[in-house]
């Protein structure tokens, strides 16, 4: 016989019900069909669990919901032997199904009354069923190859939800996108709610070149999310969908309880405790959560970046107070004329990027630490829109690798790059510096107190001889120009700094 599932709730509610629906199928639809009475678009997400769908919004079912099924509905349900109903106790559909002769009707409150996760709330109907941990995760299957190719996996941002109180300010989402853009291509998910609220227009106005997945069918959106590198969202149905297709998810909770409503998946990171409102969630906390996912793919030294993240304000104050006049005189001697484009790798507090901008250069800056990026724009508001969070070597689809610069400047950064990332970094620098352009590096020597190439705070300091850098960059298409040295005027008076200058040779 046929078994019926009634669920007409929103997307997230349906996704969280999928584990319970799967158990119901095994128990009640053996050898028969399982039909969803609900939203047909949701049935497409439950392929392999649901066999068919009837639109609960159709006029023909009005009599069923009123508890007085019409002859047409009675005929349609004649072969239904059981029904799993997600509805409040007073809902007329239970009475209507019973009057149609459906003897086995199980009703479940759509929302838990106690502080228990909604997935477990639904599964509590089956206390005698032993479930593996994987079976407690909602799963939405997508066809092989439905998402983006592995080389074009985007970071996806969905700046909306079913309630304005659950929405993070769009200005912060835009700031987040700018901080993440050097780590991969950014794609926005926009639906009718974002169109009506003005969120979509805000994105279009702030980022005219933004890539947007607009009003996609749910099955197509699921396929695309399955191939994403990372998904960032408010507490929304799309966040549940992303987790259910296996995409790593960072989800923001300021007005709802994550203990009950957080998406379940193999990689879900919650930011916020749901009690202080969305305004209380800072960009720094979100970018730090994103780093725990994307850093694994990008490499780099996590202990070093974590130290800079956690002490960004203290370190920035120290950097801003340093006398850099000697280095700046040397730097300007080697750089192209004013107006040239300059990329700074490892901008820290923004001190040097701000100097270059004030000196008449067109500046782009990146830093691996989200905390330092935030401090850079706090100390130097003029850098807003010019600085983002990224670590070299960049991912293959980084927008930065589609650009070239007249000069690349990297001050006190290359000591933090592990040996296994060095060749890739040098290769990418040759892409970034256009022919005839300048690469200016400053690295330290003689640092005291290192153990296993780390300082007492856990930061990596791989101090290499200038000859090693010269050999490395000459092998990757650079010509050595010169070397200068200076004493430390910043934090460590006993330290020596070496400046190395290269020119990008003809390909």
N, C-alpha and C positions, 0 to 999 in steps of 0.2 A: 504493500500500500504506500501511498504518498504521505510524507510528513511535511508539516508546514512550520516555517519560522516567521514570526511577525516581528519586524524591527524597522521602524520608520524614523529612527533618530538621526542625528547628525553624523558626519563622517567619522569623527573620533570615537563616538559612542559605538558605532558599528564595528570599527576595527578592534576595539577592546572586547567586544562580544565574540570575536571569531574563535578563540580557543574553546569557549563553551559550546558554540554552534558545532564545532568539529566533534566534540564529545557526543553531542545530541545526535549527530548523523550516525556515529558508530553504534549508538544504542537503539535508535528509533527508525532509521531509514535503511536498514540492512536489506539489500535486495530490492529496494524501492527508490523513489525519487525524493529529494529534498527541495522544496520550493520556498523561495523567499517572497513574502508579502511585505514589500517595503519600497525602497528606491532602486529601480533597475540598474542605475550606475554603480550602486554598491555591490550588486550581485556579480558584476564583472570582476570585482576584486576578490571574490571568494570562489574562483574557479577551482574545481576539484572537491569543493565542499557543497556548494549550492548548484543544483542542476538546472533550475529555471527560476524565473522571477515574474511576479505579478505586481503591477504598480499600485501601491496602497493609496496613491493620490487620485486614482481613477474613480469616476462617479459611481461605478457599479458596486463598489465596496462600501458605500455610505451606509447602506442598511445593515451591514455586518457590524460596523462600529457602533451603530445605534442599538445593537442587541436584538434587532428584528430583521434577520436575513431575508432577502427577497427570494422568490423561487429560482431566479437565475443564479444567485450566489449559492443556494442549497445544491443546485445541480453541479456547479463548478467544484464544490467541496465534497461531493459524494464519495470520492475515493480517498479522502484525507482521514487517516486513522489517529494521528497524533499531531499536537501543535505545541510549539515552544514560543511563548508570548512575552516579549519585553514591553511591559505596560504597567501603569499604576493599578492599584487594587480596584479602583472604581471604574476602570475602562470597560466600555460596553462590549468590546470584541470577545472577551472571555465568554460572556453570556451568549453572544451571537454564535460562536463556534460550537458551544454545547447544544444550541438549538438546531445546528446543522447536523448533529449526530456525531461530532468529534468527541470521543469519550476520554481520550488521554490528552488533557490540556494542562500544561505546566506554565505558570505565570512567574515572571521574575521582575522585581522592581528594576527599572533601568539604572537607577543611581543608588549607591549604598547609603544606608542610614548611619552606619558606623564608620570610623576612620580605618577603612580597609581598602586596599587597592581595588579598583573597579574590576580588573580581570579576575582577581581572586574572589571577589563578591559573586561574580557570575559562576565561577567554577565551584563555589560552595554548594551548588545544587547537586553536585555529583560527589559526595564525600567518600563513596566506596571505590571511586575510580583512581587508580594509581597513575600519576602523570609524571613523565620525565621533565626536568627543568625546561627543555626546549619546547615542550608542548604547552607550557604556560606563557609562551611568547606569541603574540599575534603574528601571523605570517601571511603575506600577500605575495603570491607567485607572479612572476613576470616572465615573458618569453625570453629565451636566450638572445642576447644581442639587442634587446629593446632600448637600453640606455646608451649614453654617449660612449665613444670608443675610449679605451683605457688611457690613451694619450691626450684626451680632451675632457677629462673629468672635472666638472666645474664645482665651485663652492656655491651652494644654493641658499638664498635668503628669502624667507617668507615673513613679511612684516605685518601680519594680521592675525585675527582670531574671530571667534564668534561673539566677542564682547569687547567694547572699547576699554573696559577696565583691565583687560588682560593684555592690552597692546603697549609695547615699549614705544617710547617716542620715536617717530620716524627719523628725526634728525640724528638720533643715536645709531639707528640702523645704517644710515648713510655714512656716518663716521666709521662704523665698523667695516662697511664695505671698502672704504678707502684704505683702511689699515690692512685688510686682507688681500687686496687686489694684486699685490706682487707675489702672492703665494699661489695664484691660479686665477682663472677666469671666474668672474662673478656673474651669477644668473639670479634674477628676481622672479618669484612666483607671485602672480597677481590674479585675483579672482573678482567676482562682482562686489564683495564687501570692500575690497581695497579701492575699487573704482568709485564706489559711492561715498566712501569716507574721505576721499581726496588724497589718500596715501599714494595711489598710482601716479597722480599728477605731481606730487612732491618728488617722487623718484625721477620722473621724466624731466622735471625742472632742474633738479640738482645734478643729474647725471644724464645728459641728453643722449649719450652713446650707450646707455645701459642695455644689456641683453635681458629680455623679459619673456618668461613663459606666461602668456596671458590667456586665462579662461580655458585651459586645456581640459579635455575629457579626463576623468579620474584614471582610467586605465592607461592612457598615454602618459599622464603625469607620473604614475607609479613606475612605469618603465624608465622614464628619464631619471627619477630619483634613485633608482637602483644603481645607476652608473655614476652618481655624484660622489665627490670626495668628502663632502661635509654638508650638512643641512643645519641652518640656524633659524630659529623661529620662536614666536610666542607659544603659549600653551594653545595649540590649535589642532584641528583634525588632520591637517596636512603633516604636522609633526608626527602624529601617530602613524600616518601612512608611510612616511619616510623611514621610521624605525622598523615598520613591518616588512619593508622590502630590503632591509639590511643595511641601509645607509647610516653612517655615524651621525648622531644627532646631538646638537646643543640646544636646549630648550629653556626658555626664561619663564620663571614663575614669580609673580608678585601679588596676584589677587586670587589664586586658587591653590589648593593643597597638593603639592607634588606627591605626597604619600598616597594619595588617592588617584590622582589624574596624570601623573608623569607617564609619557610613552614607555612602553616596554620593548626592548630590543637588545641586540648584542652589544651595541655601543651607544649608550644614552648618557649624556652629562646634563645635569640640572643646575641652573644658576638661579639662586633666589630660594627663599623658604616659603613663599606664598603669603606672607603676613604683612610685609612692609610696603607693598605697592610697587608698580613697575618703575616709578621715578627713582626708587632707591637702588636700582640695579645700574651700576656704572659700566661704561664701555670697557674699562680695564679688566673687570671681572669676566666679561664675556670673551674678550680677546684671549685672556689667559686660558679659559676653558677650551677655546678653539685650538690653542697651541698644543694642548695635550693630545689632540687628534692629528693635526696636520704636521706637527714636528716629526712624528714618527716617519712620515713619508719623506720629509725634506732633509733629514739628517741634521747635522749640527750638534753642538754640545749642550745638552739639556741642563746640566748642573750650572754651567756658566750663565745661560740665559735666565734660569730661575733666580740666581743671585741678583742679577740686574733687575729683574721684574720686582722682586721683593724689597729691594733697597733703592728703587729708582729715584725717589725724591732726595734722599740723602746724597747719593752719588751725583745727581744733577747739580745740586747746590755746590758741591766741591768742584765739579768741572767748570761751572760758570764763573767761579772765582779765580781760575788759573790765568796767569799771564801768558798769552799765546803769541805775543808780538813777534818773537824771534822766528817761530814756525811760519806765521802768516807772511812775513817778509820773504822767506824762502819759497813758500808755496806760490806766491804771486809772480815770482821770478820765472817759474816754469810753466804756469798755466797759459793757455791761449788768451787773446785779448778779451776785454769785457764784452759781454753779449753772448759768449760761447756757452754751450750747454754742459753742465757738470752734474755728474751723479756722485753722491757721497754714500759710501758703504759703511754702515755703522755710525750713524749720526749722533748717537747718545743723547745728550741734553739739547741738541740742536745748535749748540754754540758755533761750530764751524760752518754748518749750513747757513746759519743766519749771517755770518761774516761774509760768506761768498755771495749771498743774495744782496747784501748791502754794498758789495764791491762791484755789482753790475752784472753778475752771472745769472743765467737761467738754471735754477737749482732743482734737482730731484734728490730726495734723500730717503734711505731705508735704514731700519735697525731691526735686529732679531728680537729685541725685547719690547713687548707691547707696553710695559711700564715706562720705558725710556721714551718711546714714541709719544706717549701721553704727556710726559714732562716736556718734551721738545716743543710741542704746540702750546703748553702752558707758559713756558719761559719765553717763547718766541711765536706769538700769534700769527705773525706774518708767514710762518711756515705751513699754516693750515692748507690742506690740499696738495702740499708738496712732499709730505713725509708719510711713509707707510711702514707696515711691519713685514719684514721679510729677511731671510738669511740666505747668503750665498753659500753653496750653489743653489740656484733657484730651480723650481720644478720646470719641466720641459715646456709646459704651456703658460709660463709666467708672461704677462704682458710686457714686462721689462725686456725680455729677450727679443721682442719685436722692435726695439728701439736701439739707437746708437747715440753716443755722446762724444763731445769734443774732448772731454777729460773725465776720468774717474779718480776720485780721491778717497783714500781709506786710511784713517788715522787711528792707530792703536786697536786694530781689529784682527789682523792676520795671525797674531799670537793665539787667538781664540779658535782658530779653524783647525780641526783635527787633521792629521796626516791623510786619512782616507778620503777627505773632501778637497784636498788641496789642488790636485790636478784638474778636477771638474771646475773648481772656482777659477783657475787660471784660464781654462778653455772658454768659459763663459765671459770672462773679462775681455778676451780678444774679440768676442762678438759685440760686447757693449761699447768698446772704444773704437771709434771709426778710424780708418786709415790716416796715419799722421797725427792722431790724437795722443794725449798724455795720460799715463797711469802714474799716480803719485801715491806711494805707500809710506807709512811711518810705522816702524816696529820697535819694540824695546829690546834691550840686552842687559844682562847682568842683574836680573831681578833676584833678590835674596829670599830665602825661606821657602822655596818650592819643594814639595814632596810629590814624587811621581808626576811632575809637571803641573801641579796644582798648588794654588796658594791656600792659606788657612781658611779661606771662605769657600773653597771648592771650585774656584774658577780655573779653567784651563789656560796655561801660559806655555805654549810650545814655542820656545825661543830658538829660532833658526839663524844661522849665519847669513850675512848679506849675500855671500857667494851662492848659497842654496837658492835664494829667491832669484838671483840673476839667472842661474841655470834653468830654473823652472820656467820663468817668463820668456826667456829666449827660445826655449823649446816650443812655446805656444804662440809665437809670432810677434814678439816684442823685441825692440832693440834697446839695450841699456844706454841711458843718457848720462846719469850721474848719481852721486851719493853725497849726502851731507849728514852731519851729526850734531846733536845738541844735548845739553843736560836737561834733567827734568825740572820743570818749574811748576808742576801741578801738585803731585801728591807724594812723590818719592824722590827726595833730593839726590840720593845715591844712584839713581837709575840713569841710564844713557838711552837716547833715542836715535835711531838711524832712519833717515829719509832716503828712499830709493825711487828714482825716476826712470820711467821707460817710455818709449814711443812705439805706437802700433805700426808695424811694418806693412808693406804691401802684401796682399794675400798671394 
